């Protein structure tokens, strides 16, 4: 059986000048966007020895705070602590039992980290596969809210975050990968995810730029 997760040495986040160029001119719109906080659970953050998790967590918290103020829906994904083999499926062959391997010794392993605890109006989706859209009602909830943009934050950039961005694109939802609000196994993997999203399915941007866009006035008559 595969070892679940690697140890992750510290690495620096990409600077704004290091981000891949956008192929499209999309900008987050507070009347169209939703924020996704992807898999920020204690289990998935445990392998990090430090950076970039503190900065990423702070940036996600800033985005969530402004999103709530502006009426932008906030969604979370969280993998269940215990999963039947049938529910986990092929993930076991790549990653072992996941959170289930440690949940007896660490009952809080599946918890979303305290600094990013969901607020009352937020939605937490059970996470079953790499993409947040799989085996969930995420697409239907976005459609019901009139949201066709998705700001993606969390871990891991080149796995679930990238897969969610690709599927959002294929569902005609504009994905925005927050380069300084995601983390990965290494700077190489982090940059790989940014390059893929920018080239194939979305826009790679920063927390500062997203906050500026989300703080823009909502045009009269726009749906909130």
Secondary structure as UniProt FT lines:
FT   HELIX           16..18
FT   TURN            30..32
FT   STRAND          33..38
FT   HELIX           42..45
FT   TURN            46..47
FT   TURN            51..52
FT   HELIX           53..69
FT   TURN            70..71
FT   STRAND          73..79
FT   HELIX           85..88
FT   TURN            89..90
FT   HELIX           91..95
FT   TURN            96..97
FT   HELIX           98..101
FT   TURN            102..105
FT   TURN            107..110
FT   HELIX           114..116
FT   TURN            120..121
FT   STRAND          123..127
FT   TURN            132..135
FT   HELIX           138..144
FT   TURN            145..146
FT   STRAND          149..155
FT   HELIX           157..161
FT   HELIX           162..170
FT   TURN            171..172
FT   STRAND          174..183
FT   HELIX           187..200
FT   STRAND          202..205
FT   HELIX           207..214
FT   TURN            220..221
//
